[in-house]
Amino acid sequence: MAAAFSSDGEAALRRELRAAVAAAPRSDLDGFYEMGRAAAFVRDGGFRKVALQFPDELLADAVQVAGGLEAATGAEMFVLGDTTYGSCCVDEVAAEHVGAEAVLHYGPACLSPCRKLPVLHIFGQQPLDVGRCAEAFRELYPEQQSCVVVLSDVVYAHAMGELEQQLRPKYPNIIFSRLVCGDPPGPAAPGEERKFGRQFLVEAAGGLQDYAMFYVGAEGLALTSFMLTWNCCPFSSFNPVTGCGRRETLNVNRALMRRLYLVERARDASVVGILVGTLGVAGYLTVLQHLRELLGRAGKRSYTLAVGKPNPAKLANFLEVDIFVLVACAQNSLLDSSDFYRPVVTPYELELACNPAREWTGNYLTDFRDLLPGACAHIELPPAVPAEEAVPDVSLISGKMRGTHLCGPPSSQLPPSSALACRDQTRALAEISPAASFLESRSWRGLEQQLGQTPVSKAVQGRRGIAIAYEDEGCEQP
């Protein structure tokens, strides 16, 4: 377990950084990064400024890729630095800082639809031993009439056609999913699944529950999201790095029980922090407004926080918050908050806690867009119930009574405001902020400038070195 709130810094200084994905050989840059397809995208769109977004493990090739594309297209290429949030999401905010007209996103991607800029995803064609993968599939599914849906990490999508050619003749009931960047046009057909940027059609009468899932890729957030979402299907996987296939033994029910425990924590919470975990996924502003309305109707106070990539040290600054809800892409929303001072839940879990009309059905939703009006899983908030008619509820954690009824929507006729008050004898007005008032009551309120109160003195030689080990430390005698 990591040190949550403080450390001496030695671990950070001595930590070795290792690339999760090996960089492409220089001789294979054109194939690995699909330079021809990227150049055609830029030329056909008439873009003059293009942002290139690389994950950390591929940044070593960024200069060569940008130079090659500039020579091939004549457009300006800008390599984005550290992403605001997860590298799987398109960082439209950073791209707009340089006035980019389009984004070339390299490496693993969550395939969440973007709001503004045209995007071309280039996953990087990681090598896959198709013959060994097919052999592992046959070992896991010896019955040739098995109904199996094949999913893959995006970096191995280029090899799925060859894998299908090897398996299709002997497995007539096999289904290969295909990648879809952005929202596909038109409504979904009966039996069609559209999740996580994957699309496939299930024709069996029993639906998806009659199928098993075979995943090509390493263990990670994508596989965890798949297993929680399609928890009625048994999963197996093939790891291209190790060349081994296995039946996934992750106890999904245990994971779901952990998430349901967090739902109980959300029901007990009175102050909720809404963490903005994306600024590029379409619909994030709508879900923020939806969560604020939901929390207001449930009688809970909410604060919207934009802290970049959440970590225990950042969120520990908000001691008044009982629980956080993270609005992020489908892959990054399932945050393991065991090291955090307060739990972090998903928008779906918050809806389970605060919307009495939503009941647990066994299905799990990681894409917050499914909760919005017009989506497949949207459920309207029920009408308000007077407090005296509300059915009492008992917390399963604290054993205390709590209210679960919804208040009425805020009235359009606002009461007289008391947020403005006279500040001094000149009748100047000052706005009274509840958050600022609460901050004034705390014993520690941060660093104070004390302008004009500190005497001026000459500069002197200070300590030399780094804070963990100054040069003069250990020299003084006790």
C-alpha positions as CSV (number, residue, x, y, z in Angstrom):
1,M,0.0,0.0,0.0
2,A,1.3,3.4,-0.9
3,A,1.9,6.2,1.6
4,A,-1.3,8.1,1.1
5,F,-0.6,11.6,2.4
6,S,3.1,12.2,3.0
7,S,6.5,10.6,2.5
8,D,10.1,11.6,2.8
9,G,10.5,11.8,-1.0
10,E,13.3,9.1,-1.2
11,A,11.0,6.7,-3.0
12,A,10.3,9.2,-5.7
13,L,14.0,10.0,-6.2
14,R,15.0,6.4,-6.4
15,R,12.1,5.1,-8.4
16,E,12.9,3.5,-11.8
17,L,10.7,4.4,-14.7
18,R,10.0,1.6,-17.1
19,A,8.0,1.9,-20.3
20,A,4.9,-0.2,-20.2
21,V,5.0,-0.7,-24.0
22,A,8.2,-1.0,-25.9
23,A,8.9,1.8,-28.3
24,A,8.7,1.0,-32.0
25,P,11.9,0.4,-33.8
26,R,13.1,3.3,-35.9
27,S,12.9,1.2,-39.1
28,D,9.2,0.5,-38.4
29,L,8.0,4.0,-37.6
30,D,5.9,4.2,-40.8
31,G,4.1,0.9,-40.1
32,F,3.8,1.2,-36.3
33,Y,2.4,4.8,-36.4
34,E,0.6,4.4,-39.8
35,M,2.2,7.5,-41.2
36,G,0.4,7.2,-44.5
37,R,-3.1,7.1,-43.0
38,A,-2.2,10.0,-40.6
39,A,-0.9,12.1,-43.5
40,A,-4.0,11.4,-45.6
41,F,-6.3,12.4,-42.7
42,V,-4.5,15.7,-42.4
43,R,-4.4,16.4,-46.1
44,D,-8.1,15.4,-46.7
45,G,-9.3,17.5,-43.8
46,G,-7.2,20.6,-44.9
47,F,-5.9,21.0,-41.4
48,R,-3.0,23.5,-41.0
49,K,-2.4,22.9,-37.2
50,V,-2.5,19.4,-35.7
51,A,-1.9,18.3,-32.2
52,L,-0.1,14.9,-31.6
53,Q,-1.0,13.2,-28.3
54,F,1.4,10.4,-27.2
55,P,1.3,8.3,-24.0
56,D,4.5,8.5,-21.9
57,E,5.9,5.2,-23.2
58,L,5.8,6.5,-26.9
59,L,7.1,10.0,-26.4
60,A,10.6,8.9,-27.4
61,D,9.4,8.8,-31.1
62,A,7.3,12.0,-31.0
63,V,10.0,14.2,-32.7
64,Q,10.5,11.8,-35.6
65,V,6.8,11.3,-36.1
66,A,6.0,15.0,-36.0
67,G,8.9,15.8,-38.4
68,G,7.7,13.1,-40.8
69,L,4.2,14.3,-40.8
70,E,5.2,17.9,-41.3
71,A,7.3,17.0,-44.3
72,A,4.5,14.9,-45.8
73,T,1.6,17.4,-45.2
74,G,3.1,20.8,-44.8
75,A,1.0,21.4,-41.7
76,E,2.3,22.4,-38.3
77,M,2.5,19.6,-35.8
78,F,2.4,20.2,-32.0
79,V,3.3,17.5,-29.6
80,L,1.2,17.7,-26.4
81,G,3.0,17.4,-23.1
82,D,1.6,15.9,-19.9
83,T,-2.1,15.2,-20.4
84,T,-4.6,16.8,-18.0
85,Y,-6.3,13.5,-17.2
86,G,-5.8,9.9,-18.4
87,S,-3.8,9.4,-21.6
88,C,-6.5,7.2,-23.0
89,C,-8.8,10.2,-23.4
90,V,-8.3,12.8,-26.1
91,D,-6.9,16.0,-24.5
92,E,-8.9,18.6,-26.4
93,V,-8.1,21.3,-23.8
94,A,-4.4,21.1,-24.4
95,A,-5.0,20.9,-28.2
96,E,-7.0,24.1,-28.1
97,H,-4.2,26.0,-26.3
98,V,-2.2,25.9,-29.6
99,G,-5.2,26.4,-31.8
100,A,-5.1,22.9,-33.2
101,E,-7.8,22.0,-35.8
102,A,-7.5,18.3,-35.3
103,V,-5.9,15.7,-33.0
104,L,-3.9,12.6,-33.8
105,H,-4.2,10.3,-30.7
106,Y,-1.5,7.6,-30.4
107,G,-1.5,4.5,-28.2
108,P,-4.2,2.9,-26.1
109,A,-7.6,4.7,-26.1
110,C,-10.9,4.4,-24.4
111,L,-12.6,5.5,-27.6
112,S,-14.9,7.9,-25.8
113,P,-16.6,10.4,-28.3
114,C,-15.1,13.9,-28.3
115,R,-17.0,17.2,-28.2
116,K,-15.3,19.5,-30.7
117,L,-12.2,18.5,-32.6
118,P,-11.9,15.8,-35.3
119,V,-9.8,12.9,-34.0
120,L,-7.9,10.1,-35.7
121,H,-6.9,7.2,-33.4
122,I,-3.7,5.4,-34.2
123,F,-3.3,2.7,-31.7
124,G,0.2,1.4,-32.6
125,Q,0.3,-2.1,-34.0
126,Q,1.7,-4.2,-31.2
127,P,2.9,-7.7,-32.3
128,L,0.6,-10.7,-31.8
129,D,1.3,-14.3,-32.4
130,V,-1.9,-15.2,-34.1
131,G,-1.1,-18.9,-34.3
132,R,-0.5,-19.1,-30.5
133,C,-3.6,-17.1,-29.8
134,A,-5.7,-19.4,-31.9
135,E,-4.2,-22.4,-30.1
136,A,-5.0,-21.0,-26.7
137,F,-8.6,-20.3,-27.8
138,R,-9.0,-24.0,-28.9
139,E,-7.6,-25.1,-25.5
140,L,-10.0,-22.9,-23.6
141,Y,-13.0,-23.8,-25.8
142,P,-12.6,-27.4,-27.1
143,E,-16.3,-27.6,-28.0
144,Q,-16.6,-26.2,-31.5
145,Q,-20.2,-25.2,-31.1
146,S,-19.2,-22.8,-28.3
147,C,-20.8,-19.3,-28.4
148,V,-18.0,-16.9,-27.8
149,V,-17.5,-13.1,-28.3
150,V,-14.0,-12.1,-29.1
151,L,-12.8,-8.7,-27.6
152,S,-9.4,-7.2,-27.9
153,D,-7.2,-4.4,-26.6
154,V,-7.1,-1.7,-29.3
155,V,-3.4,-2.2,-29.9
156,Y,-4.1,-5.8,-31.2
157,A,-7.1,-4.9,-33.3
158,H,-5.1,-5.0,-36.4
159,A,-4.6,-8.8,-36.1
160,M,-8.2,-9.7,-35.4
161,G,-9.0,-10.3,-39.1
162,E,-6.3,-12.9,-39.3
163,L,-7.4,-14.5,-36.1
164,E,-11.0,-14.7,-37.4
165,Q,-9.8,-16.5,-40.6
166,Q,-8.1,-19.2,-38.5
167,L,-11.1,-19.7,-36.1
168,R,-14.2,-19.1,-38.1
169,P,-14.1,-22.4,-40.2
170,K,-14.3,-24.6,-37.0
171,Y,-16.2,-22.2,-34.7
172,P,-19.5,-21.1,-36.5
173,N,-20.9,-19.4,-33.4
174,I,-17.9,-17.1,-32.8
175,I,-18.5,-13.3,-32.9
176,F,-15.7,-10.8,-33.4
177,S,-16.3,-7.3,-32.1
178,R,-15.2,-4.3,-34.2
179,L,-13.9,-0.9,-33.0
180,V,-16.1,2.1,-33.4
181,C,-14.6,5.6,-32.9
182,G,-17.3,8.0,-31.8
183,D,-21.0,7.3,-31.6
184,P,-22.3,5.1,-34.4
185,P,-25.1,6.6,-36.4
186,G,-28.7,5.5,-35.8
187,P,-30.2,3.4,-33.0
188,A,-28.9,0.0,-32.1
189,A,-30.4,-3.0,-33.8
190,P,-32.1,-5.7,-31.7
191,G,-29.3,-7.8,-30.1
192,E,-26.6,-5.3,-30.9
193,E,-24.2,-4.3,-28.2
194,R,-22.4,-0.9,-28.3
195,K,-20.1,-0.3,-25.4
196,F,-16.5,0.8,-24.8
197,G,-16.1,1.7,-28.5
198,R,-16.9,-2.0,-29.4
199,Q,-19.8,-3.1,-31.5
200,F,-21.1,-6.6,-32.1
201,L,-24.4,-8.3,-32.9
202,V,-25.7,-11.3,-30.8
203,E,-28.2,-13.4,-32.8
204,A,-28.8,-16.1,-30.2
205,A,-32.3,-16.3,-28.8
206,G,-31.0,-16.2,-25.2
207,G,-29.1,-13.1,-25.8
208,L,-25.6,-12.2,-24.5
209,Q,-26.0,-14.4,-21.3
210,D,-25.6,-17.5,-23.5
211,Y,-22.1,-16.3,-24.7
212,A,-18.6,-16.5,-23.2
213,M,-16.1,-13.7,-23.6
214,F,-12.5,-14.1,-24.9
215,Y,-10.3,-11.1,-24.5
216,V,-7.0,-10.6,-26.3
217,G,-4.8,-8.3,-24.2
218,A,-3.0,-7.9,-20.9
219,E,-4.8,-7.6,-17.6
220,G,-5.8,-4.0,-16.9
221,L,-8.6,-1.4,-16.5
222,A,-10.2,-2.4,-19.9
223,L,-10.6,-6.0,-18.9
224,T,-12.0,-5.1,-15.5
225,S,-14.6,-2.8,-17.0
226,F,-15.6,-5.5,-19.4
227,M,-16.0,-8.1,-16.7
228,L,-18.1,-5.8,-14.4
229,T,-20.3,-4.7,-17.3
230,W,-20.9,-8.1,-18.8
231,N,-20.8,-9.9,-15.5
232,C,-23.3,-12.6,-16.7
233,C,-20.7,-14.0,-19.1
234,P,-17.7,-16.2,-18.2
235,F,-14.4,-14.6,-19.3
236,S,-11.1,-15.9,-20.5
237,S,-8.1,-14.1,-21.9
238,F,-4.9,-14.4,-23.9
239,N,-1.9,-12.3,-22.9
240,P,0.2,-11.6,-26.0
241,V,3.2,-10.6,-23.9
242,T,3.4,-13.9,-22.1
243,G,1.7,-16.0,-24.8
244,C,-0.5,-17.7,-22.2
245,G,-4.3,-18.1,-22.1
246,R,-6.3,-18.5,-19.0
247,R,-9.8,-18.5,-17.5
248,E,-10.2,-15.3,-15.6
249,T,-10.5,-16.0,-11.9
250,L,-11.3,-12.5,-10.8
251,N,-14.2,-12.8,-8.3
252,V,-16.6,-10.4,-10.0
253,N,-19.2,-10.9,-7.3
254,R,-16.7,-9.9,-4.7
255,A,-15.8,-6.8,-6.8
256,L,-19.5,-5.9,-7.1
257,M,-20.0,-6.3,-3.3
258,R,-17.1,-3.8,-2.8
259,R,-18.9,-1.4,-5.1
260,L,-22.2,-1.9,-3.4
261,Y,-20.5,-1.2,-0.1
262,L,-19.5,2.2,-1.6
263,V,-23.1,2.8,-2.6
264,E,-24.0,2.5,1.1
265,R,-21.3,5.0,2.0
266,A,-22.8,7.3,-0.6
267,R,-26.2,7.0,1.0
268,D,-24.7,8.0,4.4
269,A,-22.8,10.9,3.0
270,S,-24.1,14.5,3.5
271,V,-21.3,16.3,1.6
272,V,-20.3,15.1,-1.8
273,G,-17.4,16.2,-4.0
274,I,-17.9,16.0,-7.7
275,L,-14.5,15.3,-9.3
276,V,-14.2,16.5,-12.9
277,G,-12.1,13.7,-14.5
278,T,-12.5,14.7,-18.1
279,L,-12.9,17.8,-20.2
280,G,-13.1,16.1,-23.6
281,V,-15.7,13.3,-23.3
282,A,-19.0,14.4,-24.9
283,G,-21.8,14.9,-22.3
284,Y,-19.6,15.6,-19.3
285,L,-21.2,19.0,-18.6
286,T,-24.7,17.4,-18.8
287,V,-23.8,14.7,-16.3
288,L,-22.3,17.3,-14.0
289,Q,-25.6,19.2,-14.0
290,H,-27.5,16.0,-13.6
291,L,-25.4,15.0,-10.5
292,R,-25.9,18.4,-8.9
293,E,-29.6,18.2,-9.4
294,L,-29.7,14.6,-8.0
295,L,-27.7,15.6,-4.9
296,G,-29.8,18.7,-4.3
297,R,-33.0,16.6,-4.5
298,A,-31.5,14.1,-2.1
299,G,-30.7,16.8,0.5
300,K,-26.9,16.6,0.1
301,R,-24.5,19.4,-0.4
302,S,-22.1,19.1,-3.4
303,Y,-18.9,20.8,-4.5
304,T,-17.5,20.6,-8.0
305,L,-13.7,20.1,-7.9
306,A,-11.3,20.2,-10.8
307,V,-8.0,18.8,-9.5
308,G,-6.6,17.1,-12.6
309,K,-5.5,13.5,-12.0
310,P,-6.9,12.6,-8.5
311,N,-4.5,11.1,-5.9
312,P,-4.8,10.6,-2.2
313,A,-2.7,13.7,-1.3
314,K,-4.9,16.0,-3.4
315,L,-8.3,14.7,-2.1
316,A,-7.1,14.7,1.5
317,N,-7.2,18.5,1.4
318,F,-11.0,18.3,1.4
319,L,-11.7,16.9,4.9
320,E,-15.3,18.2,4.9
321,V,-16.2,15.9,2.0
322,D,-17.7,12.6,3.0
323,I,-17.4,10.9,-0.5
324,F,-16.3,11.8,-4.0
325,V,-17.9,10.9,-7.3
326,L,-15.6,10.8,-10.3
327,V,-16.9,11.9,-13.7
328,A,-14.4,10.3,-16.2
329,C,-14.3,8.0,-19.2
330,A,-15.5,4.4,-18.8
331,Q,-12.1,3.0,-18.2
332,N,-10.9,5.6,-15.6
333,S,-14.1,5.8,-13.6
334,L,-13.5,2.6,-11.6
335,L,-10.8,4.1,-9.3
336,D,-9.4,2.0,-6.6
337,S,-9.9,4.3,-3.6
338,S,-8.6,1.9,-0.9
339,D,-5.6,4.3,-0.3
340,F,-7.8,7.4,-0.2
341,Y,-9.0,9.2,2.9
342,R,-12.5,9.2,1.5
343,P,-14.1,6.7,-1.0
344,V,-14.5,7.5,-4.7
345,V,-17.6,6.3,-6.5
346,T,-18.9,6.4,-10.1
347,P,-22.0,8.4,-11.3
348,Y,-23.9,5.1,-11.6
349,E,-23.2,4.2,-7.9
350,L,-24.3,7.7,-6.8
351,E,-27.5,7.2,-8.7
352,L,-28.1,3.9,-6.9
353,A,-27.6,5.7,-3.6
354,C,-29.7,8.8,-4.3
355,N,-32.4,7.9,-6.9
356,P,-35.1,5.7,-5.2
357,A,-36.4,4.8,-8.7
358,R,-33.2,3.1,-9.7
359,E,-32.8,-0.5,-8.4
360,W,-29.9,-2.9,-8.5
361,T,-30.5,-5.4,-11.3
362,G,-27.0,-7.0,-11.4
363,N,-26.0,-5.0,-14.5
364,Y,-23.2,-2.5,-13.9
365,L,-22.7,0.7,-15.9
366,T,-19.3,2.4,-16.2
367,D,-20.2,4.9,-19.0
368,F,-21.9,7.9,-17.4
369,R,-23.6,8.8,-20.8
370,D,-25.9,5.8,-20.2
371,L,-27.5,7.7,-17.3
372,L,-28.4,10.9,-19.3
373,P,-31.9,11.6,-20.6
374,G,-32.6,9.7,-23.8
375,A,-30.0,7.0,-23.0
376,C,-30.7,3.3,-22.7
377,A,-30.4,3.3,-18.8
378,H,-31.9,6.7,-17.9
379,I,-34.4,6.7,-15.1
380,E,-36.4,9.8,-14.2
381,L,-36.3,11.1,-10.7
382,P,-39.6,10.2,-8.8
383,P,-41.8,13.0,-7.4
384,A,-40.9,14.5,-4.1
385,V,-42.2,12.9,-0.9
386,P,-43.0,15.0,2.3
387,A,-40.7,14.2,5.1
388,E,-43.5,13.0,7.4
389,E,-44.6,10.4,4.7
390,A,-41.1,9.1,3.9
391,V,-40.3,5.5,4.7
392,P,-37.5,5.4,7.2
393,D,-34.3,3.6,6.3
394,V,-31.4,2.2,8.4
395,S,-27.8,2.5,7.4
396,L,-26.1,-0.9,7.0
397,I,-22.8,0.7,8.1
398,S,-23.6,2.9,11.0
399,G,-26.9,1.5,12.1
400,K,-28.4,5.0,12.3
401,M,-31.7,6.2,10.8
402,R,-31.4,8.2,7.6
403,G,-33.7,9.8,5.1
404,T,-33.9,8.5,1.5
405,H,-36.8,10.6,0.1
406,L,-36.3,13.3,-2.5
407,C,-37.0,16.9,-1.9
408,G,-38.9,19.0,-4.5
409,P,-37.0,20.7,-7.3
410,P,-35.7,24.2,-6.6
411,S,-38.4,26.8,-7.1
412,S,-38.1,29.3,-9.9
413,Q,-39.2,32.0,-7.4
414,L,-36.0,32.6,-5.5
415,P,-36.3,33.9,-1.9
416,P,-34.7,37.2,-1.0
417,S,-30.9,36.8,-1.2
418,S,-28.8,37.2,1.9
419,A,-25.5,36.6,0.1
420,L,-24.7,40.3,0.0
421,A,-23.9,42.4,3.1
422,C,-22.3,45.8,3.9
423,R,-18.6,45.4,4.3
424,D,-17.6,48.8,5.8
425,Q,-18.9,52.3,6.5
426,T,-18.6,53.3,2.8
427,R,-21.5,51.0,2.1
428,A,-19.4,48.8,-0.2
429,L,-21.0,45.4,-0.8
430,A,-19.3,42.1,-0.2
431,E,-20.5,38.7,-1.3
432,I,-20.8,36.1,1.5
433,S,-19.7,32.7,0.4
434,P,-20.6,29.7,2.5
435,A,-17.4,27.9,1.6
436,A,-15.4,31.0,2.5
437,S,-17.2,31.4,5.8
438,F,-16.4,27.8,6.7
439,L,-12.8,28.3,5.8
440,E,-12.6,31.2,8.2
441,S,-13.6,28.9,11.0
442,R,-10.7,26.5,10.4
443,S,-7.6,26.7,12.6
444,W,-5.2,26.5,9.5
445,R,-6.2,28.4,6.4
446,G,-3.1,28.1,4.3
447,L,-0.1,30.4,3.7
448,E,-0.6,34.1,4.5
449,Q,1.2,36.8,2.5
450,Q,1.3,39.4,5.3
451,L,2.2,42.1,2.8
452,G,4.1,45.1,4.4
453,Q,4.4,43.3,7.8
454,T,7.7,41.5,7.1
455,P,10.9,43.6,7.7
456,V,13.3,43.9,4.7
457,S,16.6,42.2,5.2
458,K,19.7,41.4,3.1
459,A,19.8,38.1,1.2
460,V,22.1,35.5,2.9
461,Q,23.6,32.3,1.7
462,G,21.0,29.5,2.4
463,R,21.4,25.8,2.5
464,R,22.6,23.9,-0.5
465,G,21.4,20.6,-1.8
466,I,18.0,18.9,-1.9
467,A,15.5,18.9,1.0
468,I,16.1,15.2,1.7
469,A,19.8,15.7,2.4
470,Y,21.3,19.2,2.7
471,E,25.1,19.5,2.4
472,D,25.5,20.8,6.0
473,E,23.3,18.2,7.6
474,G,25.1,16.0,10.1
475,C,28.0,18.4,10.5
476,E,26.9,20.2,13.7
477,Q,27.8,18.6,17.0
478,P,25.0,18.2,19.6
